[in-house]
Amino acid sequence: RVVKDDTTKDELWWGKGSPNIEMDEQTFMVNRERAVDYLNSLDKVFVNDQFLNWDLEHRIKVRIVSARAY
């Protein structure tokens, strides 16, 4: 799911055949809060720091926090 807003509406592929499923910002925040509450309830979490995109000019740093190691 991807938040569809003024930044992403013209930059991402939306519609039939697209892997991008739109979500409004309020729905994202509700789901984010639930996920954070769940992770905070665990004894152990796994943190994985990665880069998206191999091109140095366009890559983005991301942090994935999960209940299971992947």
PDB file of N, CA, C, O and CB in Angstrom:
ATOM      1  N   ARG A   1       0.836  -1.175   0.000  1.00  0.00           N
ATOM      2  CA  ARG A   1       0.000   0.000   0.000  1.00  0.00           C
ATOM      3  C   ARG A   1       0.885   1.244   0.000  1.00  0.00           C
ATOM      4  O   ARG A   1       1.951   1.263   0.616  1.00  0.00           O
ATOM      5  CB  ARG A   1      -0.954  -0.005   1.213  1.00  0.00           C
ATOM      6  N   VAL A   2       0.433   2.269  -0.691  1.00  0.00           N
ATOM      7  CA  VAL A   2       1.187   3.511  -0.813  1.00  0.00           C
ATOM      8  C   VAL A   2       0.230   4.671  -0.569  1.00  0.00           C
ATOM      9  O   VAL A   2      -0.890   4.685  -1.079  1.00  0.00           O
ATOM     10  CB  VAL A   2       1.875   3.628  -2.217  1.00  0.00           C
ATOM     11  N   VAL A   3       0.691   5.656   0.227  1.00  0.00           N
ATOM     12  CA  VAL A   3      -0.132   6.847   0.447  1.00  0.00           C
ATOM     13  C   VAL A   3      -0.176   7.642  -0.854  1.00  0.00           C
ATOM     14  O   VAL A   3       0.858   8.025  -1.402  1.00  0.00           O
ATOM     15  CB  VAL A   3       0.429   7.722   1.626  1.00  0.00           C
ATOM     16  N   LYS A   4      -1.385   7.881  -1.331  1.00  0.00           N
ATOM     17  CA  LYS A   4      -1.559   8.691  -2.542  1.00  0.00           C
ATOM     18  C   LYS A   4      -1.842  10.116  -2.098  1.00  0.00           C
ATOM     19  O   LYS A   4      -2.884  10.403  -1.508  1.00  0.00           O
ATOM     20  CB  LYS A   4      -2.718   8.135  -3.460  1.00  0.00           C
ATOM     21  N   ASP A   5      -0.897  11.006  -2.392  1.00  0.00           N
ATOM     22  CA  ASP A   5      -1.028  12.405  -2.015  1.00  0.00           C
ATOM     23  C   ASP A   5      -0.480  13.270  -3.146  1.00  0.00           C
ATOM     24  O   ASP A   5      -0.233  12.777  -4.246  1.00  0.00           O
ATOM     25  CB  ASP A   5      -0.287  12.698  -0.677  1.00  0.00           C
ATOM     26  N   ASP A   6      -0.291  14.552  -2.876  1.00  0.00           N
ATOM     27  CA  ASP A   6       0.191  15.462  -3.915  1.00  0.00           C
ATOM     28  C   ASP A   6       1.575  15.064  -4.439  1.00  0.00           C
ATOM     29  O   ASP A   6       1.893  15.313  -5.602  1.00  0.00           O
ATOM     30  CB  ASP A   6       0.235  16.884  -3.376  1.00  0.00           C
ATOM     31  N   THR A   7       2.389  14.455  -3.594  1.00  0.00           N
ATOM     32  CA  THR A   7       3.730  14.047  -4.006  1.00  0.00           C
ATOM     33  C   THR A   7       3.709  12.813  -4.889  1.00  0.00           C
ATOM     34  O   THR A   7       4.439  12.748  -5.878  1.00  0.00           O
ATOM     35  CB  THR A   7       4.591  13.787  -2.793  1.00  0.00           C
ATOM     36  N   THR A   8       2.879  11.827  -4.544  1.00  0.00           N
ATOM     37  CA  THR A   8       2.916  10.539  -5.240  1.00  0.00           C
ATOM     38  C   THR A   8       1.890  10.391  -6.359  1.00  0.00           C
ATOM     39  O   THR A   8       2.026   9.499  -7.197  1.00  0.00           O
ATOM     40  CB  THR A   8       2.711   9.448  -4.258  1.00  0.00           C
ATOM     41  N   LYS A   9       0.875  11.240  -6.392  1.00  0.00           N
ATOM     42  CA  LYS A   9      -0.225  11.025  -7.343  1.00  0.00           C
ATOM     43  C   LYS A   9       0.217  11.013  -8.800  1.00  0.00           C
ATOM     44  O   LYS A   9      -0.352  10.279  -9.608  1.00  0.00           O
ATOM     45  CB  LYS A   9      -1.265  12.088  -7.157  1.00  0.00           C
ATOM     46  N   ASP A  10       1.222  11.816  -9.152  1.00  0.00           N
ATOM     47  CA  ASP A  10       1.685  11.872 -10.539  1.00  0.00           C
ATOM     48  C   ASP A  10       3.021  11.158 -10.751  1.00  0.00           C
ATOM     49  O   ASP A  10       3.502  11.072 -11.881  1.00  0.00           O
ATOM     50  CB  ASP A  10       1.809  13.311 -10.975  1.00  0.00           C
ATOM     51  N   GLU A  11       3.620  10.649  -9.678  1.00  0.00           N
ATOM     52  CA  GLU A  11       4.938  10.024  -9.770  1.00  0.00           C
ATOM     53  C   GLU A  11       4.890   8.501  -9.811  1.00  0.00           C
ATOM     54  O   GLU A  11       5.857   7.865 -10.231  1.00  0.00           O
ATOM     55  CB  GLU A  11       5.778  10.459  -8.613  1.00  0.00           C
ATOM     56  N   LEU A  12       3.778   7.909  -9.380  1.00  0.00           N
ATOM     57  CA  LEU A  12       3.672   6.451  -9.329  1.00  0.00           C
ATOM     58  C   LEU A  12       2.630   5.946 -10.306  1.00  0.00           C
ATOM     59  O   LEU A  12       1.722   6.674 -10.709  1.00  0.00           O
ATOM     60  CB  LEU A  12       3.330   5.987  -7.919  1.00  0.00           C
ATOM     61  N   TRP A  13       2.777   4.705 -10.670  1.00  0.00           N
ATOM     62  CA  TRP A  13       1.828   4.028 -11.553  1.00  0.00           C
ATOM     63  C   TRP A  13       0.659   3.563 -10.709  1.00  0.00           C
ATOM     64  O   TRP A  13       0.834   2.764  -9.790  1.00  0.00           O
ATOM     65  CB  TRP A  13       2.493   2.827 -12.306  1.00  0.00           C
ATOM     66  N   TRP A  14      -0.522   4.052 -11.011  1.00  0.00           N
ATOM     67  CA  TRP A  14      -1.750   3.683 -10.314  1.00  0.00           C
ATOM     68  C   TRP A  14      -2.688   3.001 -11.304  1.00  0.00           C
ATOM     69  O   TRP A  14      -2.537   3.164 -12.515  1.00  0.00           O
ATOM     70  CB  TRP A  14      -2.431   4.931  -9.668  1.00  0.00           C
ATOM     71  N   GLY A  15      -3.634   2.254 -10.808  1.00  0.00           N
ATOM     72  CA  GLY A  15      -4.673   1.698 -11.663  1.00  0.00           C
ATOM     73  C   GLY A  15      -4.451   0.248 -12.026  1.00  0.00           C
ATOM     74  O   GLY A  15      -3.669  -0.463 -11.394  1.00  0.00           O
ATOM     75  N   LYS A  16      -5.162  -0.175 -13.066  1.00  0.00           N
ATOM     76  CA  LYS A  16      -5.170  -1.578 -13.483  1.00  0.00           C
ATOM     77  C   LYS A  16      -3.763  -2.100 -13.771  1.00  0.00           C
ATOM     78  O   LYS A  16      -3.004  -1.500 -14.532  1.00  0.00           O
ATOM     79  CB  LYS A  16      -6.045  -1.750 -14.716  1.00  0.00           C
ATOM     80  N   GLY A  17      -3.437  -3.220 -13.151  1.00  0.00           N
ATOM     81  CA  GLY A  17      -2.150  -3.850 -13.359  1.00  0.00           C
ATOM     82  C   GLY A  17      -1.019  -3.309 -12.498  1.00  0.00           C
ATOM     83  O   GLY A  17       0.073  -3.876 -12.480  1.00  0.00           O
ATOM     84  N   SER A  18      -1.270  -2.223 -11.788  1.00  0.00           N
ATOM     85  CA  SER A  18      -0.234  -1.616 -10.958  1.00  0.00           C
ATOM     86  C   SER A  18      -0.096  -2.357  -9.631  1.00  0.00           C
ATOM     87  O   SER A  18      -1.099  -2.768  -9.047  1.00  0.00           O
ATOM     88  CB  SER A  18      -0.549  -0.136 -10.708  1.00  0.00           C
ATOM     89  N   PRO A  19       1.141  -2.534  -9.147  1.00  0.00           N
ATOM     90  CA  PRO A  19       1.326  -3.122  -7.816  1.00  0.00           C
ATOM     91  C   PRO A  19       1.064  -2.112  -6.702  1.00  0.00           C
ATOM     92  O   PRO A  19       1.012  -2.479  -5.528  1.00  0.00           O
ATOM     93  CB  PRO A  19       2.739  -3.679  -7.681  1.00  0.00           C
ATOM     94  N   ASN A  20       0.898  -0.831  -7.072  1.00  0.00           N
ATOM     95  CA  ASN A  20       0.682   0.227  -6.087  1.00  0.00           C
ATOM     96  C   ASN A  20      -0.802   0.349  -5.756  1.00  0.00           C
ATOM     97  O   ASN A  20      -1.617   0.700  -6.610  1.00  0.00           O
ATOM     98  CB  ASN A  20       1.227   1.573  -6.605  1.00  0.00           C
ATOM     99  N   ILE A  21      -1.132   0.056  -4.518  1.00  0.00           N
ATOM    100  CA  ILE A  21      -2.519   0.151  -4.054  1.00  0.00           C
ATOM    101  C   ILE A  21      -2.619   1.395  -3.188  1.00  0.00           C
ATOM    102  O   ILE A  21      -1.913   1.528  -2.189  1.00  0.00           O
ATOM    103  CB  ILE A  21      -2.964  -1.141  -3.259  1.00  0.00           C
ATOM    104  N   GLU A  22      -3.506   2.308  -3.582  1.00  0.00           N
ATOM    105  CA  GLU A  22      -3.552   3.591  -2.885  1.00  0.00           C
ATOM    106  C   GLU A  22      -4.185   3.496  -1.503  1.00  0.00           C
ATOM    107  O   GLU A  22      -5.064   2.675  -1.241  1.00  0.00           O
ATOM    108  CB  GLU A  22      -4.306   4.593  -3.712  1.00  0.00           C
ATOM    109  N   MET A  23      -3.694   4.383  -0.626  1.00  0.00           N
ATOM    110  CA  MET A  23      -4.181   4.493   0.737  1.00  0.00           C
ATOM    111  C   MET A  23      -4.113   5.971   1.109  1.00  0.00           C
ATOM    112  O   MET A  23      -3.170   6.662   0.722  1.00  0.00           O
ATOM    113  CB  MET A  23      -3.342   3.596   1.734  1.00  0.00           C
ATOM    114  N   ASP A  24      -5.098   6.463   1.854  1.00  0.00           N
ATOM    115  CA  ASP A  24      -5.029   7.857   2.281  1.00  0.00           C
ATOM    116  C   ASP A  24      -4.145   7.961   3.524  1.00  0.00           C
ATOM    117  O   ASP A  24      -3.869   6.960   4.186  1.00  0.00           O
ATOM    118  CB  ASP A  24      -6.452   8.424   2.566  1.00  0.00           C
ATOM    119  N   GLU A  25      -3.709   9.170   3.829  1.00  0.00           N
ATOM    120  CA  GLU A  25      -2.762   9.377   4.925  1.00  0.00           C
ATOM    121  C   GLU A  25      -3.345   8.996   6.284  1.00  0.00           C
ATOM    122  O   GLU A  25      -2.628   8.453   7.125  1.00  0.00           O
ATOM    123  CB  GLU A  25      -2.315  10.823   4.952  1.00  0.00           C
ATOM    124  N   GLN A  26      -4.610   9.266   6.515  1.00  0.00           N
ATOM    125  CA  GLN A  26      -5.244   8.925   7.790  1.00  0.00           C
ATOM    126  C   GLN A  26      -5.245   7.410   8.007  1.00  0.00           C
ATOM    127  O   GLN A  26      -4.932   6.942   9.101  1.00  0.00           O
ATOM    128  CB  GLN A  26      -6.686   9.471   7.838  1.00  0.00           C
ATOM    129  N   THR A  27      -5.593   6.650   6.981  1.00  0.00           N
ATOM    130  CA  THR A  27      -5.586   5.186   7.083  1.00  0.00           C
ATOM    131  C   THR A  27      -4.175   4.681   7.352  1.00  0.00           C
ATOM    132  O   THR A  27      -3.984   3.765   8.151  1.00  0.00           O
ATOM    133  CB  THR A  27      -6.147   4.545   5.795  1.00  0.00           C
ATOM    134  N   PHE A  28      -3.183   5.275   6.685  1.00  0.00           N
ATOM    135  CA  PHE A  28      -1.794   4.894   6.928  1.00  0.00           C
ATOM    136  C   PHE A  28      -1.415   5.126   8.383  1.00  0.00           C
ATOM    137  O   PHE A  28      -0.806   4.257   9.008  1.00  0.00           O
ATOM    138  CB  PHE A  28      -0.853   5.675   6.008  1.00  0.00           C
ATOM    139  N   MET A  29      -1.766   6.281   8.930  1.00  0.00           N
ATOM    140  CA  MET A  29      -1.391   6.606  10.306  1.00  0.00           C
ATOM    141  C   MET A  29      -2.042   5.653  11.310  1.00  0.00           C
ATOM    142  O   MET A  29      -1.407   5.265  12.291  1.00  0.00           O
ATOM    143  CB  MET A  29      -1.781   8.046  10.631  1.00  0.00           C
ATOM    144  N   VAL A  30      -3.297   5.274  11.077  1.00  0.00           N
ATOM    145  CA  VAL A  30      -3.981   4.319  11.957  1.00  0.00           C
ATOM    146  C   VAL A  30      -3.265   2.972  11.913  1.00  0.00           C
ATOM    147  O   VAL A  30      -3.003   2.371  12.955  1.00  0.00           O
ATOM    148  CB  VAL A  30      -5.473   4.155  11.545  1.00  0.00           C
ATOM    149  N   ASN A  31      -2.949   2.500  10.711  1.00  0.00           N
ATOM    150  CA  ASN A  31      -2.254   1.220  10.569  1.00  0.00           C
ATOM    151  C   ASN A  31      -0.843   1.270  11.137  1.00  0.00           C
ATOM    152  O   ASN A  31      -0.377   0.301  11.734  1.00  0.00           O
ATOM    153  CB  ASN A  31      -2.203   0.812   9.110  1.00  0.00           C
ATOM    154  N   ARG A  32      -0.170   2.385  10.954  1.00  0.00           N
ATOM    155  CA  ARG A  32       1.181   2.542  11.502  1.00  0.00           C
ATOM    156  C   ARG A  32       1.141   2.469  13.020  1.00  0.00           C
ATOM    157  O   ARG A  32       1.972   1.799  13.633  1.00  0.00           O
ATOM    158  CB  ARG A  32       1.807   3.879  11.046  1.00  0.00           C
ATOM    159  N   GLU A  33       0.189   3.147  13.625  1.00  0.00           N
ATOM    160  CA  GLU A  33       0.065   3.139  15.085  1.00  0.00           C
ATOM    161  C   GLU A  33      -0.190   1.723  15.606  1.00  0.00           C
ATOM    162  O   GLU A  33       0.392   1.316  16.611  1.00  0.00           O
ATOM    163  CB  GLU A  33      -1.071   4.079  15.531  1.00  0.00           C
ATOM    164  N   ARG A  34      -1.048   0.986  14.930  1.00  0.00           N
ATOM    165  CA  ARG A  34      -1.321  -0.402  15.338  1.00  0.00           C
ATOM    166  C   ARG A  34      -0.064  -1.262  15.225  1.00  0.00           C
ATOM    167  O   ARG A  34       0.215  -2.078  16.103  1.00  0.00           O
ATOM    168  CB  ARG A  34      -2.452  -1.006  14.477  1.00  0.00           C
ATOM    169  N   ALA A  35       0.686  -1.078  14.150  1.00  0.00           N
ATOM    170  CA  ALA A  35       1.913  -1.859  13.954  1.00  0.00           C
ATOM    171  C   ALA A  35       2.958  -1.528  15.020  1.00  0.00           C
ATOM    172  O   ALA A  35       3.604  -2.427  15.557  1.00  0.00           O
ATOM    173  CB  ALA A  35       2.494  -1.600  12.554  1.00  0.00           C
ATOM    174  N   VAL A  36       3.121  -0.252  15.324  1.00  0.00           N
ATOM    175  CA  VAL A  36       4.083   0.162  16.350  1.00  0.00           C
ATOM    176  C   VAL A  36       3.671  -0.387  17.713  1.00  0.00           C
ATOM    177  O   VAL A  36       4.518  -0.868  18.465  1.00  0.00           O
ATOM    178  CB  VAL A  36       4.197   1.704  16.405  1.00  0.00           C
ATOM    179  N   ASP A  37       2.391  -0.322  18.036  1.00  0.00           N
ATOM    180  CA  ASP A  37       1.903  -0.887  19.303  1.00  0.00           C
ATOM    181  C   ASP A  37       2.217  -2.377  19.385  1.00  0.00           C
ATOM    182  O   ASP A  37       2.650  -2.864  20.429  1.00  0.00           O
ATOM    183  CB  ASP A  37       0.384  -0.656  19.452  1.00  0.00           C
ATOM    184  N   TYR A  38       2.002  -3.100  18.291  1.00  0.00           N
ATOM    185  CA  TYR A  38       2.294  -4.535  18.261  1.00  0.00           C
ATOM    186  C   TYR A  38       3.782  -4.788  18.478  1.00  0.00           C
ATOM    187  O   TYR A  38       4.152  -5.621  19.306  1.00  0.00           O
ATOM    188  CB  TYR A  38       1.842  -5.151  16.923  1.00  0.00           C
ATOM    189  N   LEU A  39       4.635  -4.083  17.749  1.00  0.00           N
ATOM    190  CA  LEU A  39       6.075  -4.288  17.888  1.00  0.00           C
ATOM    191  C   LEU A  39       6.556  -3.933  19.290  1.00  0.00           C
ATOM    192  O   LEU A  39       7.450  -4.590  19.825  1.00  0.00           O
ATOM    193  CB  LEU A  39       6.830  -3.458  16.854  1.00  0.00           C
ATOM    194  N   ASN A  40       5.972  -2.904  19.886  1.00  0.00           N
ATOM    195  CA  ASN A  40       6.341  -2.518  21.254  1.00  0.00           C
ATOM    196  C   ASN A  40       5.931  -3.564  22.280  1.00  0.00           C
ATOM    197  O   ASN A  40       6.492  -3.597  23.375  1.00  0.00           O
ATOM    198  CB  ASN A  40       5.708  -1.185  21.608  1.00  0.00           C
ATOM    199  N   SER A  41       4.975  -4.408  21.957  1.00  0.00           N
ATOM    200  CA  SER A  41       4.519  -5.435  22.896  1.00  0.00           C
ATOM    201  C   SER A  41       5.412  -6.681  22.882  1.00  0.00           C
ATOM    202  O   SER A  41       5.263  -7.553  23.739  1.00  0.00           O
ATOM    203  CB  SER A  41       3.087  -5.830  22.573  1.00  0.00           C
ATOM    204  N   LEU A  42       6.323  -6.774  21.934  1.00  0.00           N
ATOM    205  CA  LEU A  42       7.170  -7.958  21.789  1.00  0.00           C
ATOM    206  C   LEU A  42       8.413  -7.873  22.668  1.00  0.00           C
ATOM    207  O   LEU A  42       8.881  -6.782  22.997  1.00  0.00           O
ATOM    208  CB  LEU A  42       7.579  -8.137  20.331  1.00  0.00           C
ATOM    209  N   ASP A  43       8.942  -9.034  23.044  1.00  0.00           N
ATOM    210  CA  ASP A  43      10.186  -9.088  23.811  1.00  0.00           C
ATOM    211  C   ASP A  43      11.401  -8.798  22.937  1.00  0.00           C
ATOM    212  O   ASP A  43      12.403  -8.266  23.416  1.00  0.00           O
ATOM    213  CB  ASP A  43      10.339 -10.452  24.471  1.00  0.00           C
ATOM    214  N   LYS A  44      11.310  -9.149  21.654  1.00  0.00           N
ATOM    215  CA  LYS A  44      12.433  -8.978  20.742  1.00  0.00           C
ATOM    216  C   LYS A  44      11.912  -8.576  19.368  1.00  0.00           C
ATOM    217  O   LYS A  44      10.905  -9.108  18.901  1.00  0.00           O
ATOM    218  CB  LYS A  44      13.274 -10.274  20.652  1.00  0.00           C
ATOM    219  N   VAL A  45      12.594  -7.642  18.725  1.00  0.00           N
ATOM    220  CA  VAL A  45      12.288  -7.286  17.337  1.00  0.00           C
ATOM    221  C   VAL A  45      13.588  -7.360  16.532  1.00  0.00           C
ATOM    222  O   VAL A  45      14.682  -7.337  17.096  1.00  0.00           O
ATOM    223  CB  VAL A  45      11.637  -5.850  17.240  1.00  0.00           C
ATOM    224  N   PHE A  46      13.453  -7.447  15.227  1.00  0.00           N
ATOM    225  CA  PHE A  46      14.598  -7.521  14.326  1.00  0.00           C
ATOM    226  C   PHE A  46      14.639  -6.247  13.491  1.00  0.00           C
ATOM    227  O   PHE A  46      13.628  -5.824  12.931  1.00  0.00           O
ATOM    228  CB  PHE A  46      14.522  -8.787  13.414  1.00  0.00           C
ATOM    229  N   VAL A  47      15.820  -5.643  13.415  1.00  0.00           N
ATOM    230  CA  VAL A  47      16.007  -4.392  12.678  1.00  0.00           C
ATOM    231  C   VAL A  47      16.964  -4.663  11.520  1.00  0.00           C
ATOM    232  O   VAL A  47      18.046  -5.219  11.705  1.00  0.00           O
ATOM    233  CB  VAL A  47      16.557  -3.249  13.613  1.00  0.00           C
ATOM    234  N   ASN A  48      16.541  -4.260  10.326  1.00  0.00           N
ATOM    235  CA  ASN A  48      17.312  -4.501   9.118  1.00  0.00           C
ATOM    236  C   ASN A  48      17.452  -3.179   8.367  1.00  0.00           C
ATOM    237  O   ASN A  48      16.463  -2.642   7.869  1.00  0.00           O
ATOM    238  CB  ASN A  48      16.639  -5.593   8.225  1.00  0.00           C
ATOM    239  N   ASP A  49      18.672  -2.655   8.282  1.00  0.00           N
ATOM    240  CA  ASP A  49      18.936  -1.422   7.536  1.00  0.00           C
ATOM    241  C   ASP A  49      19.388  -1.788   6.125  1.00  0.00           C
ATOM    242  O   ASP A  49      20.309  -2.585   5.948  1.00  0.00           O
ATOM    243  CB  ASP A  49      20.016  -0.545   8.257  1.00  0.00           C
ATOM    244  N   GLN A  50      18.734  -1.202   5.124  1.00  0.00           N
ATOM    245  CA  GLN A  50      18.993  -1.545   3.726  1.00  0.00           C
ATOM    246  C   GLN A  50      18.977  -0.292   2.853  1.00  0.00           C
ATOM    247  O   GLN A  50      18.625   0.799   3.303  1.00  0.00           O
ATOM    248  CB  GLN A  50      17.954  -2.563   3.218  1.00  0.00           C
ATOM    249  N   PHE A  51      19.364  -0.479   1.603  1.00  0.00           N
ATOM    250  CA  PHE A  51      19.226   0.549   0.577  1.00  0.00           C
ATOM    251  C   PHE A  51      18.276   0.036  -0.493  1.00  0.00           C
ATOM    252  O   PHE A  51      18.295  -1.147  -0.832  1.00  0.00           O
ATOM    253  CB  PHE A  51      20.610   0.928  -0.038  1.00  0.00           C
ATOM    254  N   LEU A  52      17.449   0.920  -1.023  1.00  0.00           N
ATOM    255  CA  LEU A  52      16.626   0.621  -2.187  1.00  0.00           C
ATOM    256  C   LEU A  52      17.290   1.294  -3.377  1.00  0.00           C
ATOM    257  O   LEU A  52      17.617   2.479  -3.320  1.00  0.00           O
ATOM    258  CB  LEU A  52      15.137   1.108  -1.998  1.00  0.00           C
ATOM    259  N   ASN A  53      17.490   0.542  -4.458  1.00  0.00           N
ATOM    260  CA  ASN A  53      18.097   1.019  -5.699  1.00  0.00           C
ATOM    261  C   ASN A  53      19.622   0.948  -5.606  1.00  0.00           C
ATOM    262  O   ASN A  53      20.214   1.489  -4.672  1.00  0.00           O
ATOM    263  CB  ASN A  53      17.644   2.464  -6.006  1.00  0.00           C
ATOM    264  N   TRP A  54      20.235   0.301  -6.544  1.00  0.00           N
ATOM    265  CA  TRP A  54      21.693   0.158  -6.550  1.00  0.00           C
ATOM    266  C   TRP A  54      22.400   1.443  -6.978  1.00  0.00           C
ATOM    267  O   TRP A  54      23.565   1.640  -6.633  1.00  0.00           O
ATOM    268  CB  TRP A  54      22.099  -0.978  -7.472  1.00  0.00           C
ATOM    269  N   ASP A  55      21.729   2.315  -7.718  1.00  0.00           N
ATOM    270  CA  ASP A  55      22.316   3.552  -8.226  1.00  0.00           C
ATOM    271  C   ASP A  55      22.523   4.533  -7.070  1.00  0.00           C
ATOM    272  O   ASP A  55      21.559   4.923  -6.411  1.00  0.00           O
ATOM    273  CB  ASP A  55      21.414   4.182  -9.326  1.00  0.00           C
ATOM    274  N   LEU A  56      23.767   4.932  -6.820  1.00  0.00           N
ATOM    275  CA  LEU A  56      24.082   5.807  -5.687  1.00  0.00           C
ATOM    276  C   LEU A  56      23.317   7.125  -5.721  1.00  0.00           C
ATOM    277  O   LEU A  56      22.970   7.674  -4.676  1.00  0.00           O
ATOM    278  CB  LEU A  56      25.562   6.092  -5.658  1.00  0.00           C
ATOM    279  N   GLU A  57      23.059   7.623  -6.908  1.00  0.00           N
ATOM    280  CA  GLU A  57      22.368   8.912  -7.038  1.00  0.00           C
ATOM    281  C   GLU A  57      20.898   8.828  -6.630  1.00  0.00           C
ATOM    282  O   GLU A  57      20.316   9.822  -6.196  1.00  0.00           O
ATOM    283  CB  GLU A  57      22.470   9.415  -8.469  1.00  0.00           C
ATOM    284  N   HIS A  58      20.303   7.656  -6.769  1.00  0.00           N
ATOM    285  CA  HIS A  58      18.867   7.519  -6.533  1.00  0.00           C
ATOM    286  C   HIS A  58      18.493   6.593  -5.382  1.00  0.00           C
ATOM    287  O   HIS A  58      17.310   6.423  -5.089  1.00  0.00           O
ATOM    288  CB  HIS A  58      18.219   7.030  -7.765  1.00  0.00           C
ATOM    289  N   ARG A  59      19.475   5.998  -4.733  1.00  0.00           N
ATOM    290  CA  ARG A  59      19.116   5.035  -3.700  1.00  0.00           C
ATOM    291  C   ARG A  59      18.578   5.717  -2.447  1.00  0.00           C
ATOM    292  O   ARG A  59      18.870   6.881  -2.170  1.00  0.00           O
ATOM    293  CB  ARG A  59      20.316   4.181  -3.346  1.00  0.00           C
ATOM    294  N   ILE A  60      17.788   4.959  -1.706  1.00  0.00           N
ATOM    295  CA  ILE A  60      17.104   5.453  -0.514  1.00  0.00           C
ATOM    296  C   ILE A  60      17.423   4.507   0.637  1.00  0.00           C
ATOM    297  O   ILE A  60      17.353   3.288   0.477  1.00  0.00           O
ATOM    298  CB  ILE A  60      15.553   5.564  -0.744  1.00  0.00           C
ATOM    299  N   LYS A  61      17.775   5.062   1.797  1.00  0.00           N
ATOM    300  CA  LYS A  61      17.999   4.234   2.978  1.00  0.00           C
ATOM    301  C   LYS A  61      16.651   3.898   3.607  1.00  0.00           C
ATOM    302  O   LYS A  61      15.786   4.763   3.741  1.00  0.00           O
ATOM    303  CB  LYS A  61      18.927   4.956   4.004  1.00  0.00           C
ATOM    304  N   VAL A  62      16.482   2.640   3.990  1.00  0.00           N
ATOM    305  CA  VAL A  62      15.261   2.216   4.678  1.00  0.00           C
ATOM    306  C   VAL A  62      15.632   1.375   5.889  1.00  0.00           C
ATOM    307  O   VAL A  62      16.679   0.727   5.912  1.00  0.00           O
ATOM    308  CB  VAL A  62      14.330   1.419   3.724  1.00  0.00           C
ATOM    309  N   ARG A  63      14.777   1.391   6.883  1.00  0.00           N
ATOM    310  CA  ARG A  63      14.922   0.538   8.063  1.00  0.00           C
ATOM    311  C   ARG A  63      13.656  -0.286   8.179  1.00  0.00           C
ATOM    312  O   ARG A  63      12.550   0.253   8.203  1.00  0.00           O
ATOM    313  CB  ARG A  63      15.180   1.380   9.369  1.00  0.00           C
ATOM    314  N   ILE A  64      13.828  -1.600   8.250  1.00  0.00           N
ATOM    315  CA  ILE A  64      12.707  -2.521   8.383  1.00  0.00           C
ATOM    316  C   ILE A  64      12.753  -3.095   9.794  1.00  0.00           C
ATOM    317  O   ILE A  64      13.756  -3.684  10.197  1.00  0.00           O
ATOM    318  CB  ILE A  64      12.758  -3.659   7.296  1.00  0.00           C
ATOM    319  N   VAL A  65      11.670  -2.924  10.540  1.00  0.00           N
ATOM    320  CA  VAL A  65      11.554  -3.482  11.887  1.00  0.00           C
ATOM    321  C   VAL A  65      10.469  -4.540  11.822  1.00  0.00           C
ATOM    322  O   VAL A  65       9.348  -4.261  11.395  1.00  0.00           O
ATOM    323  CB  VAL A  65      11.225  -2.370  12.968  1.00  0.00           C
ATOM    324  N   SER A  66      10.802  -5.766  12.248  1.00  0.00           N
ATOM    325  CA  SER A  66       9.848  -6.864  12.112  1.00  0.00           C
ATOM    326  C   SER A  66       9.870  -7.770  13.339  1.00  0.00           C
ATOM    327  O   SER A  66      10.797  -7.738  14.149  1.00  0.00           O
ATOM    328  CB  SER A  66      10.151  -7.679  10.854  1.00  0.00           C
ATOM    329  N   ALA A  67       8.825  -8.571  13.445  1.00  0.00           N
ATOM    330  CA  ALA A  67       8.700  -9.518  14.550  1.00  0.00           C
ATOM    331  C   ALA A  67       9.521 -10.776  14.295  1.00  0.00           C
ATOM    332  O   ALA A  67       9.877 -11.487  15.235  1.00  0.00           O
ATOM    333  CB  ALA A  67       7.235  -9.886  14.771  1.00  0.00           C
ATOM    334  N   ARG A  68       9.824 -11.056  13.026  1.00  0.00           N
ATOM    335  CA  ARG A  68      10.597 -12.247  12.657  1.00  0.00           C
ATOM    336  C   ARG A  68      11.782 -11.845  11.793  1.00  0.00           C
ATOM    337  O   ARG A  68      11.718 -10.871  11.044  1.00  0.00           O
ATOM    338  CB  ARG A  68       9.709 -13.274  11.912  1.00  0.00           C
ATOM    339  N   ALA A  69      12.853 -12.600  11.906  1.00  0.00           N
ATOM    340  CA  ALA A  69      14.031 -12.339  11.067  1.00  0.00           C
ATOM    341  C   ALA A  69      13.740 -12.794   9.641  1.00  0.00           C
ATOM    342  O   ALA A  69      13.174 -13.866   9.428  1.00  0.00           O
ATOM    343  CB  ALA A  69      15.296 -13.066  11.630  1.00  0.00           C
ATOM    344  N   TYR A  70      14.124 -11.985   8.680  1.00  0.00           N
ATOM    345  CA  TYR A  70      13.934 -12.340   7.278  1.00  0.00           C
ATOM    346  C   TYR A  70      15.259 -12.323   6.577  1.00  0.00           C
ATOM    347  O   TYR A  70      15.327 -12.594   5.379  1.00  0.00           O
ATOM    348  CB  TYR A  70      12.951 -11.391   6.589  1.00  0.00           C
TER     349      TYR A  70
END
